[in-house]
Amino acid sequence: MPEALTKLVRAVAAGAVIAASAGCSGAVTGTGTGTASGAAAGSGPVRAAAPAELAALHRLPPVTGLLFTPHVRGAEAQQKVAIACMAERGYRYAPVPPPRSPGGEGGDDERPQPFGLESTAPSRAAAPAASPEAPPKPGSPESTDAYARALFGDEARRVTARGLRLSVSRPGDGCLAEAETRLLGDGRMRWLQVRIRLFEAQEDARQDVEKDSAFRAVTTRWRECMDRARVKAEDPVQVRRSLRSDEERRTSPVAAADLRCKAETGYLTTAYERLAAVQQRWLDAHPDIGRDWKKLSARQEKAAGEVLATTATTTVFRP
């Protein structure tokens, strides 16, 4: 399964879809000395974009904004309903709480960066991941088929939401399904479908922006700047893929040339602005997606408030 789809399946029910970057691939080479050094290494310090500047650019694309709007209260409420549901069946369900930090799901740090390097900071893939839920102990109630059925429901009753190309299935019954239904009611499957369509639109927009005249022009200027630095590359995504480690991203003259040329040509500003325009055109052509997203988001927020306002009750769990 592609990484982007894997992340979609993992995160879609919690209200945050992690998208993969698109772009060209291939080799990046330097000329003159047989490496990518030379002019790239001797062109002065790199002016890195400020984090606030980058965060503002990341917020421009509207489809991405919908996908990455945090729904922490909704996730917390779903967990609370699922925990109570499992307790009624005599089981202890203890999921990992949804992240609240800016770098967690839904935060700016998790938004796609589809135009290659943006700084010399370590890649997010190298950052410590959130602690996964501990596997059940062998012989414990949580390791039984009965526990799995109570939580995930009957495998034969799973339901599926479909986009144009992708489909994602969810439990049709069981406590997870009950929790999602408590928050979204009969809009549960529409919510899932909307998120799939937004995910597909985000991927399509990254491909479509390659046809945009302003984006093509700034890519040409970036490439000419890289030529002057004696680095041959088709686009910034190719550069990023050629750098195999955080150490290379931090110290490679190729990375330095890439970031310098982005700053000199205003590449990232133009790229995100044009991507935002392409995404907005898609939303304008699909008004039902934005309308339903807002309606279901409000419904989820209202239900989450009701769930989280209730007083927790003491339950005796089955040993």
N, C-alpha and C positions, 0 to 999 in steps of 0.2 A: 504494500500500500504506500503511495507517495507520502512524503513527510507532511506536506500541507494538509492532505486529507486526513492523515492520522491525527493531527492537531485539531482539525475541525471536529472529528468524531469525539475526541477527548473533551473538548471545551465547549461545544455548542450548547449543551444543556445548562451550563453555568452562565451563559450569556457572554462569552468572549471567544472569538475565533482567531487563531493565530495563523496569519497568512504568510506564504512564502514569497520571496522576491523572484521576479522574472528577469530575464535578460539573456545576453549572448554569452557563449562560452568559447574557450580557445586559449591559445598560448599568448603570453605577453613577453616580449623580448626587448632587450636594449641593444643599441648599436654603437659602433665606434670602438669601444674597448672590449667588446664581447660580453658585457654585462649591462645592467640597467643603471649603472652609476654615471659618472661624468657630469653632464649639465644638471641632471636630476638631483645629484647630491650637493651641487655647489651653487644653488640658486637662492640661497638665503633661507631664513627660518620659515616654517609653515605657519600660516595664520589659521588656527583652528576656529571653527564656528563655535560661538558660545552655546552652552547647553540650552539656554532659554530660546535662543534663535532657532536651534534645531527642533526643539519641542513645538515651537510655533509653526514651523514648516510641516511637521508630522501631523498637526491638527487640521491642515488645509483640506485634504481629500475628504469629501463628505461621506462617501460610502464607507471608507475606513473608519470615520468617526462614529458611524452607527454601529459598526461591528465591534468597536472597542469601547463603546460607552459602558462603564462598569455597572454591574447590577449586583453589587455586594449584598445589599439588603435582601434581594430576591434569593440569592444563593444561601444566605444565612437562614432565611425562612424555610426554604426547601429542606435544608438539613434538619431544622427543628421538627418539621412535620414528619420527615422520614425516621428520625430518632424515636419520636413518640409512637409512630406506626409500628416500628419494630419492637418497641417495648410492650405494646399491646399483645404482640405475638410471643412475648417471653424472651426476646433477644436483646442483647446490648449492641447497639450500632454506634460507633464512635468515629465518624469521618473527620478528616483533617479540615479544620476551619478554612473558609475561603480567604485568600490573601487580601490584606488591606493596604499594603505599602504601595507607593507610586510605581515600583518596579514589578508589582504583581500583575496578575491577569487583569486586563482592562486599563493598566497604567500606560503612560506615554512610552516608557522604556520597552514595552512589548509590541508597540506598533511596528509594522513592516518598515524596513529601510530599503526600498527597492532600487536605489540608484547607487549601490556600491558603498565604499567607505565614506563615513561622515566625520570621523575623528580617529585618533590613534588609540582610543580607549580599547580595552579588551572586548572581544566579541561577546555578545550575550550568551551564546552557546557555551562559552567557557565558564560562565558564572554558575555558582552552586544552584542547583534546581531545588524547588520546594520539596520538603520531605514527603515522600509518598506514604500512603497508608500502610501500616505494617501488615504483612500477610498473617492470616489466622494461624494460631498454633494448632498443630495436628491433634486431633481428638477433641478440640474445643467445640462448643456449639456453633461458633462462627465458621467452622470448617465443614459443616454438614451440608448436604444437598437441600435439606429443609430450610436452612438459613438462607441459602442462595435463592431459593424459590420465594421466600418471604420478601427478600429485598428486591430481586430482579424480576420476579414474576415467572410465568410460564413461558418458556422459550418459544413455544408454538403460537403465542399470542402477541408477539412483538409487532409493533406498528412502524411504518416507514414513511418518512417525508422525502419528497423528491424535488430537486431543482431541475435544470435543463440537462445537466450532465451527471450530477452527483445525487446520491441518496444516502440517508442516514436512518438507521433503525433505533428505536428506543423501546424500553419495556412497555408492554401493553397493560400489565397489571403488576401487583406487588407494591412495596412501599415507595420505591423511587417514582413509579408512575403516579401513585397517590399524591406524593409531594408536588410533583410538577402540575398535576391537575388542580391541586389546591391553589396554586399561584396563578394559573392561566386558564382554568376551566376548559371550555370547549375550544379555546384558541390555542391549546397546547401544540397541536401539529402545525397550525399555521405559523406560530412563532418559530418553530424549527425550520419550516420551509422558507420563511423570510430570511433567516440567517444563512441558509444554504444559498439562496439567490444572491444575497449581498456578497457572500464569499466568492461566488462565481463572477459577479460583476467586478469585484476588485481585481481578480486575476485577469479578466478580459480587458479592463481599463489599462492595466500595465502593458499589455501587448498593443492596445490601440494607440497609446500615447507615442509609440514609435513612429506612427504615421503623421503626427502633429508637426506642422512646419516649424513652429518656434522651438519645439523640443529637438527636432533634427538639426536646426541651425546651431543651437547651443552645444549639441553633441559634436558637431563639426568644429566649432571653436575650441572645445575641450581637446579634441583629437589633435588639432594643429598645435595647441600648447604642449601636449605630450610629445609631439614630433620634435619640437624645439628642445625638449628635455631629453631627446634621444630614447624615448620609450614608445614602442609600437603597440598600440592596443586599439581595439574597435570601440569599446565603451567602458565605463567605470565598473560595470558588473563583471566584465572579463578580468579587470585588474583585481577585484576582490577575490575572485575565484582562483587567481594565480598565487595568492598569498596564503600559505598553508597553516600559518600559526599566528598567534597574537604577537609573538616576537617579530615576525616579518612585518606585520601591520604597523608595528611601532617603529621599526628601525630600517625597513627596506626603502631604498631611494625611489623605487617604483611607487610605493604608497605615498611618500613625500611629494613626488611629482603629481600624483593624482589629486591629492588634497590641495596642493598649491594651484593646480590648473582649475579645479572647481571654484576656488576662491577668486581667481583672476577673471574667470568667465561668468561668474554668477550662476554656475551650472545647477546647484541644488535648488536655488530659489526658482529658477525657470522650470526645472523638472517637476517640482511639487506643485507649482501653480498650474502647469499644463495638465498634470495628472488630476488635479482637483477639477479642472474644467471638463475633462473627459468623464469623470465620475458624476459630475453634476448633470451632464447631458443624459447619462443613463437614468439617474433618478427622475429627471423631468419626463423621460419617456416611459417610466414605470411608476406613476404616482401612487398606485395601490401599495407598493412596497413601503414607501415612507409613511403613508397613512396608517397601514396596519401595524407597522413597527411602533409608531407613537401610541396608537390605541392599546396595543398589547403591553407596551412598556408601562403605561399608566395603570393598566389593570393589575400588572404584576406588582407595581410599587404599592398600590392600595392594599392588595391582599397581603403583601409582606408586612406592611405596617400593622395589620390586624393580627397576623400570626405572632410577630415579635412582641406585641403588646400583651399577649396572654401570659399568665403566670404559669411557670413550669410546675408540674406535679411530680410527686415522688412515686416511682414505680419500682416494684420488686422484679428483678430479672431472674430468669431461669438459670440455675448454676451450670 
